[in-house]
Amino acid sequence: MRHYVFACLTVLFLLSGCGKTSLMNLMASPSDIQNAKHYIDLLREHKFDQIQQAIDPHMRDEASVDLLARMAAIIPAQDPISTKLVGSNTFKSPGVYKSNITFEYQYPNQWVLINVAMQKEGDVSTIIGFNVKPLDRSLEDANRFSFSGKNALQYGVLAAAMVAALITLVALVLCIRTRIPQRKWLWIVAILFGVCSFGVNWTTSQWQFLPFYIRLFSAGAVAPLYGPLTVYVSFPLGAIWFLLKRKTLAVNAASNSDQTDT
């Protein structure tokens, strides 16, 4: 349910003129943003000792000064052209609050993705994750929908999704217009949902298959803010079943009508 609410909010914000940045800033806690930026600034300033003091005790052996220095070396020395919040996730449980904040820093010749994961347990706040990744282009540009450079799997899933949605729509219209003796609503429900799910990441071409899944209209596409689009297709079993049974259902309806008239 949260995914549908988030999708609706995203559409409303984009239609009202608010961009991705505004929506992302609304999703993230101001204190989480401030704390993450503080730790990133410490990394950029090579203040590794202060970062280590803030790292969770169970992870301090892994986060050596050498590792922090290698991450800092990825970040250009000059000030960034822009800083953009591109990721925000939170998790709450009794006594524990976790947040995961990701920024995209733009420089003249490159972009840098910096992720900071933090945990607050009681009154104690610690770093539980720190990652720096260089990019040759922005996330928005890398994940922009385009037909260039796509493989047969990506094109195949997109075409299958369009065909499945079309079959579902045609079957739904015909079902509504067809006289069915009883329980037409059951046919409508069966038509609306496809079974199984096959999805492909439009940016990376990675795929996933879910055998036990039902999907509305047998097709869909989901893209998180600044994230890659994933195209999904399901088998329109109910729609195909109805199209195969439609003539029989119509004949039965006509036969019942004739019997009633006589």
N, C-alpha and C positions, 0 to 999 in steps of 0.2 A: 504493500500500500504506500510506503514511503516513496518508492520509485515513481509511482503515478503522481503523487503530490508534488514531488520535486520537478517532474516533467511539466506539470501544469504551471507551476510557478515560473519555470524557465521560459515557457512560451509567453506568459503574461508579461514578464519583465522585458523580453525582447520586443514584443509588440508595443509596449509602452515607451520604447526608446531607450531603455536602460541596457547597457552593454553587459558583456560577460564579466568585466572587471567589477562593476557595481554589484552584480548578483553574487559573485564570489566573495567580495568583501562583506556582503550581508550574511553569508553563510558562516564565515569564520568569526571567532571571538576576537575582539580587539586586543585583549590581553595576550592571547596566543600569538597573534601577528606580531605584537610588540616584542614578546619574549624570543620568538624565532629570529626576528631581525637583529635582536641584541646578540644572540649567539653567532649569527652569520657575520656580524660586524667584528666580533672577537676573532673569528677565523680569518677574515680578511686582514685584520691588523696583526695576525700571527701571535695572538695572546693565548697560546695553547694551554698554559697552566690554568688559566681561569676556566677554560672549557672543560678541562679534565676534572676540575673541582665540581662542576655541575653535572658530570656524567654519572649515571647510575652506578653504584659501587660494584654491581655484578658485571659491569661491562667495561670497567676502567682498564683492565688488562688488555682488552682488545683494542681500545682506542688509544694507542700509543702516540707520543709526540711525533714520531716519524710518519705515522698514518695521517695525522692531522696536517702535517707539513705538506704531504703529497696532495692532499685535498686542496689546501690553500694555494699550492702552485698552479692549480688549474684555473684559478680566478685571476683575471688580469689585474694589474696594479692600479690602473686608472679607475676613476669613478664610472659607474654604469650609465648608459644613456637613459635607460628606464628600468624600473623594477616592477614586476607584475606578479600578483598572487594568482597561481594557476592550480592550486590544489589545497583542499582542506577537508580533513576527516576527524571526527571525534568519537570517543567511546567512553561510556560512563557505566560504572558498576559501583556497588556500595563501597565507599571509601577510596575509590580509585577513579581518576579522570585522565584519559589519554587523548592527545591531539597530535595530528600529523599535518604539518604545514609545508607547502612547496612554493618556492618563488622561482621566477624566471628572470634572470638578469641579462639585459642586452648591452653588448659592447660593440665598438665599431666593426670588428671583424668576426665576432662569434656571440653565441648565447651560452649561458651557464644555468643549469637547473640545480637548485640547492634545496634539499629536503631536510627538515628538522622534525624529529618525533620526540615529544615530551610527555612526561608522566607526573601527575600530582597525586601523592598519597598522603592524606592528612594535610599537614602544612608544609610538607617537603616536596619541592619540585625538582625534577632531574631530567637529563637528556637520555633518551633510550635509543636514539637513532640519529645518524648524521651522514648525509650522502651528497656528493658533488659530482655532477655529470656535465661534460662539455657537449654542446650542440652546434651543428653547422647552420641551423636555421631555427626559427621560433617554433614552438609546439603548434601554434595556430596554423602556421604555414605547412608544417610537416603533416598535420592531420586534416588538412583541407580536402574536401571531396573533389576528386579528379579521376578521370578515366586513364590518365597517362601512367604507364608503367605497371598496369595491373595484369595479373595472370589469369589463366583459364578458370581456375577455381573461383576467383572473385567474380568474374563475369558470369560464371555459371550460377552461382548462388544468387546474384542480383537478378538474373533473368528468371530463375525458378521462383524467387519471391514475387516478382511481378506477375508471373503466370498463376501462381497459387492465389494471390489476392484477387486477380481477375476472375478465376474460376469461382472463388467464394462469393464475389459480388454478383456474378451472373446467376449462380444457384440461389442466392438469397432473393433476388428480384423475382426469379421464376417461381420460387416457393411461395412468396407472398401473393403472386398472381394466380397460382394453381389452386383449384378447389381440392381440398384434402378432407376426407370424411371426418376425421377426428384428430385431436392433438397435433395441430399444425405447429404449435409452439415448440414441440420437441424436435421437429425437423429444423426449425429455425436455429435453435441452440446448437444442434449437431453441425449445421452448416457454418456457423460463426467461428467455430474453433477448429484449428488444425492440431494434429497429434505429432509428437516428437519435435525436436528442434535442432536445426543445423545452422551454425552461425560462422561468419568469417570476418575477421578484422580487416577493414578496408585499407588500413595503412600497412600492416605487417603481413597480411594474408594468413595469419594463424587462425585455426579453426577449432570449433568445439561441437560436440554432439551430445544431446540430452535425450535419451530414449523415452523417458517418462516426463513428458512436458506437454502442456496444451497452450496454444497461442491464438489470440484473437485475430481473425481475418487471415490466419495461416502465414503471416508475414509481418516483418517489423524491422525497425532500424533504431539503434540507440547510440548516442554519443554523449559522454560526459563533457562538461565544460573544458575546453582545451584538450580533450582526449580524442582518441580515434573513434571513428564510426564503425559499428558492428552491424552487419546486415544478417537478418535471420529469416529462415524459411521453415515452415512446417508442412506436413502432408495434409492436404484438405480432404481427409477421409469422408467426413460428413457431407461435404459439398458434392464430391464425386458419387457417393452413394445415392444422394438425392437425384442427381442428374440421370443415373442409371435406372432409378425407380420411378421417375416422374411420370412416364407414360402409363405405367401400371396404376399409379395413384390416381391419375386423371380418369382412367377408364373405370376404376372402382367408384370414384366420385360420381361419374355420369351414370353408372349402373344403379347406384343407390338412389340417385335422383329420379331415374325412371321408375324404380320400384315404388318410390314414394308417390309419384304421380298416378300410378295405376291403383 
